[in-house]
Amino acid sequence: MTERFGSLNNNYDKIREILGEDYLEKSLNDTLTREEFIEANYKIGSFCYGEEVNRLLWERRLDLIYALYKEYLDSLNLEELREVDFSKLGLILVRPEVYYYREEYRTFLEERDLEVVFEKKIRLDFKEYLLLYYDSFILDDTMYDFPSRTFNYIDNDSYLFVVTSKTKDNVADYLFSIKGKQGRYEIGTLRGDVSYTLLKDNVHEGMFIKEAIIPLDPIGAGRMLTRDLIPHDGSHNVSDIPLLFYAGQSVHIPNSKEIKRDMATLCDREEIQIVLKKVRK
């Protein structure tokens, strides 16, 4: 196990428990068949979402998935925050695959005149995950990679930075504009520069290095997708390192239309008030 993978080192035990020792060894040795992956993908979906939600997703009962999302959304009581001006706030959620490097992201933010006004370690549950990613969660094209993404995300260490700036008119949209694309080098962006630089050495000649396989691609979704063994929309083909399109998303950044929902999802009311008081000073 490698220190830089942090809580994702727990994937060895989790895959062993959910899918068995044989599956773990085949994933680690890159000998999985398409059929083995598809079966495992469904099991991981049930583990992450719950049996009922996973069944509804595969049956494409999106009306019922939306109803669940709406229930979660209503529980945030966003109406209470209707009068709050979030234009001077942005957030970046550093995901588990780069949690070890969180200070690199702090440096990147501070170099761009962004002040951290609140921060905390956080572990997402499925409710929070669905609130952040509902729009992508329901897409046909994510059926084969979202279970792995969710597995590596919920109940693993992430880190939240809430930032403000005296020089940026709309902080959330500024952050969103420098998000970049995962797996493709783009200087001066979070995913395309910071994350790309930190993660690129985990892939050599189109394949994950041995110690990165289980932490970053535990059931083989990235490998299956980039080898055209399961359906995909071709998005990874524009990446310099296609495997990192799936394994290197690294940060979540909402735009100005999403910031209120995401703040309410990731922070409680007391934490939001702490943030607002700091921004008003």
N, C-alpha and C positions, 0 to 999 in steps of 0.2 A: 504494500500500500504506500501511496505517495502523499506527503503532507499537503501539497498544493491543492489536492482534490477535496480536502476537508470532509464534510459530512457525506459526500458522494462515495467515499470509501465504504460506507455502509451498504452500497449496492451489492457487494459480494454476498453478504448474509441475506439481504432481502430477496435477491434473485434465487438464491439457493432455497429459501423458504417457500417462495411463491411458485417457482417453475422447476425446481429440483437441481441437484448437483450436475446431472448430465447436461441440462440446458446451459448452466453456467460455464461448464467446460467447453461446450461447443461454441458459445459466444466468444469466450476468451481465445479459442483457437481458430476462430473464424471459419467454422465448418457447418454453420446452420443452413438448413434448407428453407426454401420459401414457405413451405407448408408448416414447418416448425415455428417459423417466425409469426405467421398469421394466427396460429393458435395461441401463441404466447402474447401477442399484441392484444387479443381480446381479453385474456386473463389479466393483463396489466391494466387495461381499461377498467375492468370490474374492481380491481384492487384500488385504483385511484378515484374513480367516480362513484363507486357503489354499483351493485348488480343491476338495480332498476334503471339508473341513469344511463349506464352503458348499453343496456338492452334498447332503451328508447333511442339512443343515439344511432345505433346500428340499424334500427328499424326506421330511422329518419322521421321519428315523431317529434319534429322540431317545435310544434306547437306546445307540447308538454315541456320540452327543454326551456322554451321561452318563458313559460309560466313559472318554472322554478327560478330562472334568472330574475324575473320580475318580482317574485317573492323576496329574493335576496336583496334586490335593489330597493324595494320599499322599506326593508328593515333598516336601511342606512339613514332614513329620515332626512333626505337631502333638502327638503323644504325648509328645514331649520337653518340651512346655510345659504338660502336663496339670496340674501342681501350681502353676503360676504364677497369681497373683491379678491379673487384669486390671481389676478393678472400679474402680481409681483412675486408669484410663487411657481416653482417648478419642482419636480421630484425625479429622482433616479433610483430605481430598485436594482441593486447589484445582485445578480442571480447566483445560485449555488456554484456553478462551474467556475466563477471568478471571485467568489467570496474571499478567498485567500489573498487576493490582490486589491481589496477594497480601497486601500490607501492610494493606489495608483489613480483611481477614479476621483478621489478627493483632490489630488494634485491637479488633475486635468480640469476640474471645475474651478478651482481657485485661480488657475492661470488665465481663466476667461472671465474674471471679475464676478464670479458667482460665490456668494457667501453661504456657507452651511449654517442654517438656523435650527435644524433639528436632525437628529440621526438616531438610529437604533438597529440592533440586530432583530431579525424577525423570521418566523417560520410560517409560511402560508398554509392554510387548509383549503379544501376543495371549494368551499363557499367563496373565499377570497379570490381564489384562482379563477373561478367562473365569472365573477364580477369584473375582473381585469381583462379576461380574454374571451368573453362570450362570442364576439363577432367572428373570431377565427375558429373557435371551438366547434361551431356548427357547420363549417364548410366541408363539402365533400372531399376536397383535396387534402384535408388534415387528418383524415381518419386513420392513416397509417403512421403518422409521426407524432400526433398529439399525446397518445398514451405515454410514449417515452419522455416527451417534454414534461408532461405533468408529473410523471414518476420522479424525474430528476429535480423537480421544483418544489412540490408540496412536502411539508415536513422535513425540509432541509434548510440549512443556514443561508439566509439572504441578508442584505444590509440596505437600509433605507437612508438616503440623503434627501432632505428637503432644503431647497436653496432659494435665495432671493438675489436681487442685483439692483444697484442704484443707477446702472447705465442701460439696462435692457427694458424696453417697454412692455414686452410680454414674455416673461421668463420661460413659461412652459413651451411656447412655440419656438423660442430660440433654442432650447434644449432639443426639441424634436427635430429642428433643422440640422443639428449636428449629430444626430443619432448614427447615421451611416448604415451600411448593409453588412450583415454578418457574412464572414467568409470571403469578403472582397476588400482589398486594401484601398482605403480612402483616407488620405492624410487629414488630420484635424477633426476626425469624428470618433465617437465613443466605440461603436461596434467595429468600424472599419480601420481604426488606427490603434486605439488602446487595446481593445479585446483581441483584435487580429494579431497584434504583436505578442500578446501574452499567451495566446492559444495555438499559434501556428506550428510550433514545434511538437505538438501532440500528434501531428499527421506527417507521415513520411512516405513519399511516392504513392500518394492516393489512399493510404491505409493508416488507421490509428496505430501509434506505437503501442506495444503490449500493455504497459501500465495505464494507458488512457482508455482502453477498450471498455471495461466495465463501468468506470466512473462516467464516461461521456456518451457511450452508446451501448447501454447494458443489454438490451435485447436484440440489437442489430438493426434497428430501424434506419439509421443513417446509411449503413452499408447496403441494405436492401434497396433503398430509394435511389442512391447514386449509381447503383449497378443495374437499374431499370428492371428489378425483379418484382416490384409491386407498383401499383398506380401512383402517379405523381403529376404535378402540373408543369414540371420542368424548371421551376424557380431556381433550383440549385445550380443550373447550368451556367448562370451568369457569374458564379462565384469563382474566385481564384482557387479556393480550396473548398470544393463542394461539400465535403463532410462537415465543415464548420457552418454551413448554412443551417444545418439541423442542430449541431452540438455547440455552436458558438454564439447564440443570440445574446447571452451575457448580461444585458441590461433591459429593464422595462422603463419606458419614458412616455408618459401621456402627453397629448397636446392640450391646448387650452379648452377644448370641449370636453375633455376627459378628466382634467385635473381635479375637479370637485369630487367626482365619483371616486377616483382613486385615492385621494386624501382621506375621504370618509371610510374607505375600505381598509386602508393601511394604518390609520391613526384613529385613536379614540377622541372624543370631544375635548377632553382635557389637554391632550397633546396638540390638537388643532388650535386651541386657545393660546397655548404657549407659543406656537409658531406665529400666530397673528399679532400677539403682543410684541414680539421681537421685530416683526416687519414694520409695525407702526412707529417704532422708536426713531 
